[in-house]
Amino acid sequence: MDQHDLMRQLRKLGTESDSTLKYSYDHLMMDWDEVTAISKHPLITIGSHTEQHYVLTLLEEEQLKQEIHNARKILESRLDKKVRCFSYPFGGSYHVNQREIDEAVRAGYLCACTTSYGHIRGTDKSELFRIPRIGIDYFDTLEQISWKLSGLDVLFRLNRELRLE
């Protein structure tokens, strides 16, 4: 069973269930009017993130292409502006290979984010399609955010990892 079949079955179970334990996160999602409004702010960039949020490395070539290209087309149509940035779903080192990067390049993106923690280290242009993330959580203080953005946290983590080996 592939990811698409599994998701279809899960949706079917969710809609057929008479359980009172149904969860809805719709109230946490922005609607198109809200996305359009914030996309007009000069400091905000709206990027694409695929249509179905599949693990891209598990997809066949054609489905990979559809996921990456179609999500961009939908956003550009709704926002009436170019979408230049991409974010890999499940963007860890096992979920993003050269094939996924090449498809993001073919789709016309200028950069793409992974879920790997850290800062950009190299100057190679290909690093723009492996941009690491810095997680900022709702409970982080301003001091913790400054520490994360400074890059010192990455050095601290690397030092700790090297000592543990």
Steps between C-alpha positions, in 0.01 A plus 500: 500500500644838404464828687210614282294187573576524871391863516181420309416221746574721801275776365224245438530368855490852636184594314322170570580502868228601743759553768492818706879499492522666159763769488483807283784742459316719249486783751881508506532532122495823305236536234582633153403856590746497791779344292443756224504787749829400667662420166482872422724593793853584377669289770293186449571233242245231424662175395367172371488171692345239261135408468465191721804514733637160394851375572647602166772234486227232499318640197526388139653754263171629356331539838807681636479742208127558555542563874775758454371674186124503571529650847694790352245551220211507748670760720602718205148489365342591835754768595560640153875510559805279452575238765876459513563303821427137585500303823543123494241311705685266736815679389753301700814349350313176416216689332688726261735358240646644181192388304271718714739794478523465121120502473475814712753666267306384191181641653668842503551552872795713610549326835363226724495434875567170672413407856866452590603726785776752450638784292624515142868414505614496138502748217408248231180602319362147551480578873201721417299179452610357836430796726486383862237625744529662835205396711341779700246368747218687671672462837841637384609820671657789307838395641454144372397626158808725486719203599347284225537769235861576596623160389660430837241234575613303194864516615392388846301206357787394271746517787270289719446244220874469437566440872236225506655304212 
